[in-house]
């Protein structure tokens, strides 16, 4: 791969292609359906464009054996795509073998399912914003960016700022796949309580089922919550038919009923100063 090859591809990239490269650089991998929700108008067009970019080594893909049927492709940066990203940063082009190795490590990672679920959470918000006037996912940080912002006091799975109809909600999100004891899940809140006021966003737990959600609430109430911390939960099995994570699916610890993400609101720091937005 030469600089002239990369330069030639640069001239052929569409704005949407550049968006895909940026998203994959920041968040590593998405399924075909997720990329459809993020950037395309139809699944057919999604598949056609992804196949074209794959043939030009801009994107790469993998999937695991599944029977019956076949698993959806998981898409990553290909050697040319990684070189284009590096060129945009003024960095040296990575070796194609190194890019392929990184894709293989990701494909075999034990945390791949968790990563796709985290990305799916933000994809659902982005997809909702694309079809809802006045709605926007104004910020989306990955886990590494979150650790930088929190001084490693906590390890959120992601951070976002949701804006809808003039209401702004910053949040941390913890995606729970039911693999940890609830006491360990609840124990994460101590780190969030230690964050500085300007980072005191609501903490959202995205759980697999309403059963696990109810058990977590029982574990937190009463007296299981650090003072001054706002925590809300939602369950994927309930949210699917209730508007997704943007909808009225959030159950605030210590309150009854469910509210939408926009209704959670932005925190106010000590002395009435606004959060860092």
Secondary structure, DSSP 8 states (H G I E B T S, - for coil): --HHHHHHHHTT--HHHHHHHHHHHHH--EEHHHHHHHH-S-HHHHHHHHHHHHHTTSEEEE----SSS----EEEE-HHHHHHHHHHHT-----HHHHHHHHHHHHT-TTHHHHHHHHHHHHHHHHHHHHSTTEEEEEEE-HHHHHHHHTTS---SEEEEEEETTEEEEEEEEE--S-S-HHHHHHTHHHHHTS-GGG--EEEEEES-HHHHHHHHHHHTTT-S-TT--EEEEEHHHHTTTTGGGSS-BEETTS-S-B-HHHH---B-GGG-B---
